[in-house]
Amino acid sequence: MTGIVRFDSRLSAVLEAFEEALAHRELNYSISTLKRYGFSNQVEVDFALKRAMAICNGMGINPKRHFTHFYKVDVSGRQVMREWKASKLGFYLVLCNGVAKNPFTGALQIEMLTEILHKLE
């Protein structure tokens, strides 16, 4: 009689894939839409995105739970473009880390701080 062989590494991989699928389900916000919110170019978006991911890392939050990228292919234009998706928290973290001259970034920061200070009183 043969014993049962348990493949822990396979089970672990399946559970990790399931957890990743659950996290990706929450990534409903397209980072490219930030251009409608005062971001003037891709460099500004990329800078704010990197800062948002650094904040997640600094707080012990896995950025993969809030950000992912995928590639779009334009066959006729022969181009490959990287697109980013984010969770609601990720999207607002990027918006909050825009350049100081961005009116949407400033408004979000002022609104958040005003609310926090109001609660402290």
N, C-alpha and C positions, 0 to 999 in steps of 0.2 A: 504494500500500500504506500502510495506516495503522499508526502505531506503537502500541505497548501503553501504555496509560495506567494508571499505578499510583496507587491511592487510599490514600496513607499514612495520612491522618486516619481513614479508614474501618477500616483494618487496626488502627490504634492503638486505636480505640474497641472493636473486637471483642476484642482482647487484654485491654483493661482490664475489659470485662464478664466475660471468662473468669476473670481473676484475682479479681474480686469474687465470682463464683460459688463459686470454690474457698474463699475466705475465709468466706463465709456457710455453707458446709458444716460448718465447725467450730463454729458458734455454736449449741450444743446446750443451753445452760443458761438457764433463765428467771429473770430478775432478780426477778420477783414472788415466787419461792419463798424469797427472803431473809427474808420475814416469818416464816417458820418458824425462822429462825436469829437471833432476838433483835431484829430491826428492828421497832420498835413502830408506825411509821407511814411513809407515803410520803415525807414530808419527809426522814426519816433515810436512806431508800434513795436518794433523788435527790441528797442531799449526798454520800454515799459514792460514788455513780456518777460525779458530776462530779469528785471528787478522783481516782478511778481513771483517768478519761480524761485529767486533767491530768498525772498521773504518766506515762502512756503518751506524751503529747506531750513532756514534759520529757526522757524517755529516747530520743526520736527514733523511737518506735513509733507507727505509724498506728493511732489508736483504732478506725477502721473495720474493722480486722482482728480486733478483739476485742469490739466492741459494735455492735449495730444495733437499730433500733426498727421497729415496725409498728403498725398501728392495728386494734383490734377494735371492731366495731360491734354494739351491742345495739339491735336494731330495736324491740323491744317497750318498752324503757326509754328509747329515743331518746337514747342516749349513745354517744359515741366515746371510747375509752380507748387511750392509748398504752402499749404493752408493749415491754419490752426483752429482748433475747436476748444472751448473751455466750459467749465461748469459756471454757474451763476457767480459763485465766489471768485473763481478765477477771472472771469470777465471784468468784474468790478475791481479786482486787485490791479488788473492791467490799466483800466480807466483811471484809477486813483494814482497810478505811477506815471502818468503822462507828464509832458513838460509843463512848467509853471505858466506859460502863456496860453495854455489850452483852457478855454473858459469852462468846459465840462469837467475837466480835472479839478480846477479850482472850486467850482460849485459843489462838487461831490465832497471834497476835503472840508470845505467850510460847513456844509450841512452835517457831516459826520461829527466834526469837532463840536459844533453848536449843540447837537443832540447829547453828546457825551458830557459836555460841561453843564448842560441843563439838568441832567440826571444826577450830577454830583452835588448840586445845590440843595 
